[in-house]
Every structure is written in C-alpha cells, then in structure tokens.
Amino acid sequence: MIADKFTEEAERSRALGIALAFISFGSLAGLPKLPVPPLQQTLDMYLKCMSHLIPEEQFKKTKPIVEKFGAPGGMGEFLQKKLLERSEHKANWVYDYWLEDMYLSNRLALPVNSSPVMVFPKQNFRSQSDTLRFAAHLISGVLEYKSLIDGRALPVDYARGQLAGTPLCMDQYNKVFTSYRLPGPKIDTLVAQKSTVMPEPEHIIVACKNQFFVLDVVINFRRLNEKDLYTQLERIRKMADIEEERLPPIGLLTSDGRTQWAEARSVLIKDSTNRDSLDMIERCLCLVCLDEPSGTELTDTNRALLMLHGGGTDKNGGNRWYDKPMQFVIGADGCCGVVCEHSPFEGIVLVRGSPSKLVRAASMSELPAPRRLRWKCSPDIQAVLNVNSHRLVKNLDMNVNKFTGYGKEFIKKQKMSPDAYIQVALQFTFYRCHGRLVPTYESASVRRFQEGRVDNIRSSTPEALAFVKAMANSSKITDAEKMELLWTAIKAQTNYTILAITGMAIDNHLLGLREIAKELKLEKPELFSDTTYATSIHFILSTSQVPTTEEMFCCYGPVVPNGYGACYNPQTDHIIFCVSSFRESAETSSDLFVKTLEGCLKEMQDLCIKGNTEAKPTDSTEKMDGNTKVMKNGSKS
Ligand code: COA
C-alpha cells in the first residue's frame, strides 16, 4: 500500500488503494517492434468493415477506389514501402502520427471531449481537516509512487486476458508526472521534462477557490511527510479564504478550445508575472484540486459529471488546469477522483502497491510558506474569462449504471470472452435504439510492442449485424439459430481483438499510409478523400474496457457530436457501464441507451441459458430467478 497509517481518515483512503498508475515505464529492451500489416490484408478488412455500414451505392463507388489504391505498382504499394522503411528507423512507426491525429491536432476543449476521469468512491469528510488529511495522504502516496517510477522500481506489467503472459511496454509511466500538453494555434505539443542528474526542487500545484498555490514537496532534498503536507495544505486553505487577495479564475482558459486557449496564452505570456506562474504550473508534478461542495446529490452519475467538467464556472470548473496529465480532485463534499490529460498515457490502472523502501523525512521545524501564483489579466483575457460558457456542462448527458444481472463469470461459463460478449451487447443496444450499426471504436492495447499505445477493434462487424438483426427483428428465427449467430459474432469480435492486440488492425495502418503520403507531399490518395473513409473514422460509438480492482470507475465523453462514449468495467458478478452523449444531439439519449442495454444483456443471457450447448457444465443447479441465477450453495453467480 502507498503510505503508512497517519489518521483514521488516511487509513480509510489507504483502504481504497488510491494510488494511480498510468501504464508504462522505461522502454523494455527486447520488446518487438509494432509490425506494419500487409497492405492487401488491411484493404480487404477495410472493405469488410464498411460494406454493411454504408449504402450499397456508396460501397460500389468505394470498392474500385480501394482496389486502385492496392493495385500492383499503385500508390498503396509505394506508401507501404515507405512505411516499412520508416518502421526500420523508428521504435514505433505509428506513434508520432497517432499522437498528433488522436490528440494533439484535435482542437476541441479537453474536458469531456478528451480527458477521461476516474471517479473514487464517495468520501465522508466530517470537517475541513478530514479533507486536508485525505489530501495529504493522497499526495504522500503520489510522491511515493513517483519515487518508484524514478527509481525504476515498478515491476513490469504483463498482459492478461487474451494472449496473456507477454510483457508490456512500460514507457508511458515516465510521462505521468513529467508531461505537459502545451496548447498551440494549430497543434498542441506534448512537452516532456528531461530528468536531470540533480533534480530540481519538486512541487505540486494546489488549486483552491480557483487560486493556484505552489506546494514544494521536496525541501532541502527531503520529501515532506504527511504531517508537513497537512500543515502546508492548511496554510493554503487559509490563504485561499482571503477574499481580497483572490485573483480571476485563470484555470478556466484551459477548459476552452485548444486554439482559443493558445491565443489567450500568447497574450498572457507577454507579462513576466504570468510567465512565471505558467512556468510553475507547467513544471509541476501534478495538481491537487481542493473543490468546494457542489451542492448536488452525489450519485454515481453526478460524481462522474462533476469529475468530467467540474460543474461549470459557478461550481469548480475554474478550479482546474486541464493541460496537466494528473489532477487529483478532492471535494469538501466527498466527491473525489482524478482527471487525466490523455495524450501521454492511457489505461488507468490501480496500483496494488508494494510498500516503499524509501526513507521519509521527519517533520521539519520550519516549512517555507506555500506561494499563491499571481496573474495580470489584460482586458482581453478578462473578456475571454467572462464569456466562458456553460455549454459543456449543460450539454453532457451521462448515465452511470451498475448492471447487476450478471458479470464476467457468467460469460466465462458460456466459454465466451467477456469483452467480446459485452461489445456484441453494445452493438445489439445501438441497433435496438437506432435501427442500424455505426463505425465503432474499441481501444485495444498494443503495449506488447515498443512504445505501443492503442489501436482500434471495429466492433460493428458484419457478424454482429447478422446477430442483432436476428434478435431485434425476427420471431421466425429459432433460438438455436440465434445462438449460432451469437457464437459467430463473438468469434468475429474475439478474432478482431487478437488481430488488434498483435498489431494487425487496420486503423493505425490506414492512418500511417495517409500521413506518410502527406509527409512526402504527395496528393492525397482518393481512398482518404472518399466519403466512406470519413464515415469510417466518425466513431459514433466509442467504447473502452477499463477494469478496476477497487470500487471506482472510469468514464469519458463522446468523441463526436452525435455519438456515445461507453466505458465499461466488468466485474465477477456485475458490470459498470458509464454511458455519455450530448443533449444537443436529437439522436442520442444516455438513459435510453442504458435502459435498452439492460434489456439486451438480459435477452442474451436468456438465449445462452436456453441454448448454449458449449456452456461450461457446473455442479450447481442453475435456476433462473428474474435476473439472478441462484446457485446450489445459495450464492449468486
Ligand atoms: N472462455 C472463458 N473465459 C474466457 C474466454 C473464453 N472463451 N475468453 C476470455 N476469457 C477470460 C480471460 O482468460 C480473462 O480471464 P481473467 O479475468 O482471469 O483475466 C477474462 O475472460 C477477460 O478476457 P476478455 O474478456 O477476452 O478480455 P481481455 O481481458 O483480453 O481484454 C481488451 C480485451 C481488448 C479490452 C484488452 O486486450 C485491451 O486491449 N485492453 C486495453 C483497453 C484500453 O486501452 N483501455 C483504456 C483506454 S483509456
């Protein structure tokens, strides 16, 4: 676990295991390089993935375009050769292209649109000191965790689930506390601090009442212990309470569109006070945001909303700095979690944490006072702050649902991959809500390869469509036939997953071909200006599995205006679904989606119970009782 006992509250937070790790650490020598898939394989799969998602007429136009691209001696072959050359001299041929495309060139605001959050269980703080003790304990855990990263003492991660057992790239861990996403007028930059032989004094930024304070956590080469951290946090809290010293909520600028923020930043840095303040934030380890009570009932859904956008300007929306990868949020009302800037890493995992061997400093007799960051706001900046709207807050439609009908154990007993099963259920749900399937993104880790991040499992397979059509439309189809179609859909999904995690999916490859053509200043190949390609990357359904070992959950917003974000957390006997969409879209509704999903999961369970001859026999008498299977021994499966 991450720290010693300090107080009862600290012990409670410790029980939560709240130390967050974000995948990867120091390049793992010996990991293979990400392969470049064969060109023809990708093109065939592209056609297969899109044929049933677009009108027939459109497909008739697209097919010859793709064939021309892939013809012997054609543009595709040339670009493929160039990609293969690139892969020889890069650790990962797609990484830079992918980072720019996925994150840095995206101009949308980070909150909701890009930054995922982890929502912690609600805390019961009885007083302000409870909150600050929790914060001190959390910071202490973070510092300890950072020491493990710096000391390269984290054990290597190994793959679980499909193709379990292979070591995973640990590169991303290094970026957790050292990166900063700098806004740019056209494209952002992911700045990485280089570690120095003599590390600089380290600090975190504490946000409180929209003010930003520097909290040095290493003083005279000694790391502050929890008691000292608590003392400093108390001092910060008092400073934040002085109304006459309060400065405008500059953090709001970081929740704006990236181009707008870049423009505002270029105005800010003209002043040396602002430059110094920005520098302190950009070089900090992380933020700790001490939030005011939100005045909202803290349901799972509301906590997810508050974590995603802070509740707007009249709540804690300005108490953030979204460019920094890690913002730990500690609300006085017990609403806690972490907001992540996604570009440096993904896949939030809990550290079950080994005890640190590092020596902690004794309390220091004299601690230097924390400093408030100062800002000089020109009228231009003031004007931007004033117009910063509530649109994001009003627009986000979120539903966090704990599906208790069954969990991954039931699915495993069907001899099916739980992930594939859930993906098919999501397709079924979308079909039932909208009468069609759409290009779907499921993130698949490619950390088996050097500098691997993710590729896409396109879950809206033709096999899934055949199954959902049978389930949704026809009473003429027998259960046995439906079961057969479910198996085919599950197998197709599982096969795609294996392709993706072994570096053979199509999205990164197509992106690579597109980008290398651009880099070589060639005319854009028709394949990439074709409507079908635009449709193929407009991910109306954006999904991701983020399993946790503790009672917490991850969520994020949709990636397109008319889409859904669907993050799920499969557990033994239940599954948490976090579904998001935008209220401004007349097509979507998170509540409807979740309600439909529950029904679809139930129907799939019924079908399996009636007809899955492959299901693992158990020595228990299984009897359906509503949503619950009652086992012989009385436990629920
Ligand atoms: N019969 C019985 N059990 C099966 C099975 C089958 N046919 N197929 C799989 N299982 C078991 C697995 O062995 C595994 O067991 P475990 O719980 O003991 O580990 C479990 O079911 C889960 O496997 P599965 O559901 O197939 O999924 P997975 O764990 O392989 O995950 C991905 C699949 C795609 C989600 C995963 O490979 C991945 O890439 N994850 C990263 C996603 C990501 O990046 N998220 C963060 C984005 S910010």
Residues whose N, C-alpha, C, O or C-beta is under 5 A from the ligand:
A	BS01	COA	R160 G161 Q162 E346 G347 K412 K415 M416 S417 P418 D419 A420 S443 A444 S445 T497 I501 S544 Q545
